[in-house]
């Protein structure tokens, strides 16, 4: 019983982190687009992908 509950919680946590990141990237891209600095989009996307991977690593095993 414990393992399925944990898997569901882990999936919800992952979905929450990814959705927050997508929302952040959306607004950041809107800001960058207004500033006409398209080259700034790539570094923040890479950084967010690394952050998601780090959070997955530190999730309780």
C-alpha distances in whole Angstrom, upper triangle without the diagonal:
4,6,6,7,9,11,11,13,15,16,17,19,21,22,23,25,26,28,29,31,32,34,35,37,38,40,41,42,44,46,47,48,50,52,52,51,49,48,46,43,42,42,39,37,37,36,33,32,32,30,27,27,28,25,22,24,23,20,17,16
4,6,5,6,9,10,11,12,14,16,16,18,20,21,23,24,26,27,29,30,32,33,35,36,38,39,40,42,44,45,46,48,49,50,48,46,46,43,41,40,39,37,35,34,33,31,29,29,28,25,24,24,22,19,20,20,16,14,13
4,5,5,6,9,10,10,12,14,15,16,18,20,21,22,24,26,27,28,30,32,33,34,36,37,38,41,42,43,44,47,48,48,46,44,44,41,39,37,37,35,33,32,31,29,27,27,25,22,22,22,20,17,18,18,15,12,11
4,5,5,6,9,10,11,12,14,15,16,18,20,21,22,24,26,27,28,30,31,33,35,36,37,39,41,41,43,45,46,47,45,43,43,41,38,37,36,34,32,32,31,28,26,27,26,22,22,23,20,18,19,19,16,15,13
4,5,5,6,9,10,11,12,14,15,16,18,20,21,23,24,26,27,29,30,31,33,34,36,38,39,40,42,44,45,46,44,42,42,40,37,36,36,33,31,31,30,27,26,27,25,22,22,22,19,17,19,18,15,13,13
4,5,5,6,9,10,10,12,14,15,16,18,20,21,22,24,26,27,28,30,32,33,34,36,37,38,40,42,43,44,42,40,40,37,35,34,33,31,29,28,27,25,23,23,22,19,19,19,16,14,15,15,11,10,10
4,5,5,6,9,10,10,12,14,15,16,18,20,21,22,24,26,27,28,30,31,32,34,36,37,38,41,42,42,40,38,38,36,33,32,31,29,27,27,26,23,21,22,21,17,17,18,15,13,15,15,11,11,10
4,5,5,6,9,10,11,12,14,15,16,18,20,21,22,24,26,27,29,30,31,33,35,36,37,39,40,41,40,37,37,35,32,32,31,29,27,27,26,23,22,23,21,18,18,19,16,14,17,17,13,13,14
4,5,5,6,9,10,10,12,14,15,16,18,20,21,22,24,26,27,28,30,32,33,34,36,38,39,40,38,36,36,34,31,31,30,27,25,26,25,21,21,21,19,16,17,17,14,13,15,14,11,11,12
4,5,5,6,9,10,11,12,14,15,17,18,20,21,22,24,26,27,28,30,32,32,34,36,37,38,36,34,34,31,29,28,27,25,23,23,22,19,17,18,16,13,13,14,11,9,12,12,8,9,10
4,5,5,6,8,10,10,12,14,15,16,18,20,21,22,24,25,26,28,30,31,32,35,36,36,35,32,32,30,27,26,26,24,22,22,21,18,17,18,16,13,14,15,13,10,14,14,11,13,13
4,5,5,6,9,10,10,12,14,15,16,18,20,21,23,24,25,27,29,30,31,33,34,35,34,32,32,30,27,27,27,24,22,23,22,18,18,19,17,14,15,16,13,12,16,15,12,14,15
4,5,5,6,9,10,11,12,14,15,17,18,20,21,22,24,26,27,28,30,32,33,34,32,31,30,28,25,25,24,21,20,20,19,16,15,16,14,11,13,13,10,9,13,12,9,11,13
4,5,5,6,8,10,11,12,14,15,16,18,20,21,22,24,26,26,28,30,31,32,30,28,28,25,23,22,22,19,17,17,17,13,12,14,12,8,10,11,9,8,11,12,10,12,14
4,6,5,6,8,10,10,12,14,15,16,18,20,21,22,24,25,26,29,30,31,29,27,27,25,22,22,22,19,17,18,18,14,14,16,14,10,13,15,12,11,15,16,13,16,17
4,6,5,6,9,10,11,12,14,15,17,18,20,21,23,24,26,27,29,30,29,27,27,25,22,22,22,19,17,18,17,14,14,16,13,11,14,15,11,12,16,15,13,16,18
4,6,5,6,9,10,11,12,14,16,16,18,20,21,22,24,26,27,28,26,24,24,22,19,19,18,15,14,15,14,10,11,12,10,7,10,11,8,10,13,13,12,15,17
4,5,5,6,9,10,10,12,14,15,16,18,20,20,22,24,25,26,24,22,22,20,17,17,17,14,12,13,13,9,9,12,10,7,10,12,10,11,14,15,14,18,19
4,5,5,6,9,10,10,13,14,15,17,19,20,21,23,24,25,24,22,23,21,18,18,19,15,14,16,15,12,12,15,13,11,14,16,14,14,18,18,17,20,22
4,6,5,6,9,10,11,12,14,16,17,18,20,22,23,24,23,21,22,19,17,18,17,14,13,15,14,10,12,14,12,10,14,15,13,14,18,18,17,20,23
4,5,5,6,8,10,10,12,14,15,16,18,20,21,22,20,18,19,16,13,14,14,10,9,11,10,7,9,11,9,8,12,13,12,14,17,17,17,21,23
4,5,5,6,9,10,10,12,14,15,16,18,20,20,19,17,18,16,13,14,15,11,10,12,13,9,10,14,12,11,14,16,15,16,19,20,20,23,25
4,5,5,6,9,10,11,13,14,15,17,19,20,19,18,19,17,14,16,16,13,12,15,15,12,14,16,15,14,17,19,17,19,22,22,22,25,27
4,5,5,6,8,10,11,12,14,16,17,18,17,16,17,14,12,14,14,10,10,13,12,9,12,15,13,13,17,17,16,18,21,21,21,25,27
4,6,5,6,8,10,10,12,14,15,16,14,13,14,11,8,10,11,8,7,11,11,8,11,14,13,13,16,18,17,19,22,22,23,26,28
4,5,5,6,9,10,11,13,14,15,15,13,15,13,10,13,14,11,10,14,15,12,14,17,17,16,19,21,20,22,25,26,25,29,31
4,5,5,6,9,10,11,12,14,14,14,16,13,11,14,15,12,12,16,16,14,16,19,18,18,21,22,22,24,26,27,27,30,33
4,5,5,6,8,10,11,12,11,11,12,9,8,11,12,9,10,13,13,12,15,17,16,17,20,21,21,23,25,26,26,30,32
4,5,5,6,9,10,10,10,8,11,9,6,10,12,10,10,13,14,13,15,18,18,18,21,23,23,24,27,28,28,32,34
4,6,5,6,9,10,11,10,13,12,10,14,15,13,14,17,18,16,19,21,21,21,24,26,26,27,30,31,31,35,37
4,5,5,6,9,9,10,12,10,10,14,15,13,14,17,17,17,19,22,21,22,25,26,26,28,30,31,31,35,37
4,5,5,6,6,6,9,7,7,11,12,11,12,16,16,16,18,21,20,22,24,25,26,28,30,31,32,36,38
4,5,5,6,6,10,10,9,13,15,14,15,18,19,18,21,23,23,24,27,28,28,30,32,33,34,38,40
4,5,8,9,13,12,12,16,17,16,18,21,21,21,23,26,25,27,29,30,31,33,35,36,36,40,42
4,5,8,11,10,11,15,16,15,17,20,20,21,23,25,25,26,29,30,30,33,35,35,36,40,42
4,6,9,10,11,14,15,16,17,20,20,21,23,25,26,27,29,31,31,33,35,36,37,41,43
4,6,6,8,11,12,13,14,16,17,18,21,22,23,25,27,28,29,31,32,34,35,39,41
4,5,6,8,10,11,12,14,16,17,18,20,21,23,25,26,27,29,31,32,33,37,39
4,6,6,8,10,11,12,14,16,17,18,20,22,23,24,26,28,29,31,32,36,37
4,6,6,7,9,11,11,13,15,16,17,19,21,22,23,25,27,28,29,33,35
4,6,6,6,9,10,11,13,15,16,17,19,20,21,23,25,26,27,31,33
4,6,5,6,9,10,11,13,14,16,17,19,20,22,23,25,26,30,31
4,5,5,6,9,10,11,12,14,16,16,18,20,21,23,25,28,30
4,5,5,6,9,10,10,12,14,15,16,18,20,21,23,26,28
4,5,5,6,9,10,11,13,14,15,17,19,20,21,25,27
4,5,5,6,9,10,11,12,14,16,17,19,20,24,25
4,5,5,6,9,10,10,12,14,15,17,19,22,24
4,5,5,6,9,10,11,12,14,15,17,20,22
4,5,5,6,9,10,11,12,15,16,19,20
4,5,5,6,9,10,10,12,14,18,19
4,5,5,6,9,10,11,12,16,18
4,5,5,6,9,10,11,15,16
4,5,5,6,9,10,14,14
4,5,5,6,9,12,14
4,5,5,6,10,12
4,6,5,9,10
4,6,8,9
4,6,8
4,6
4
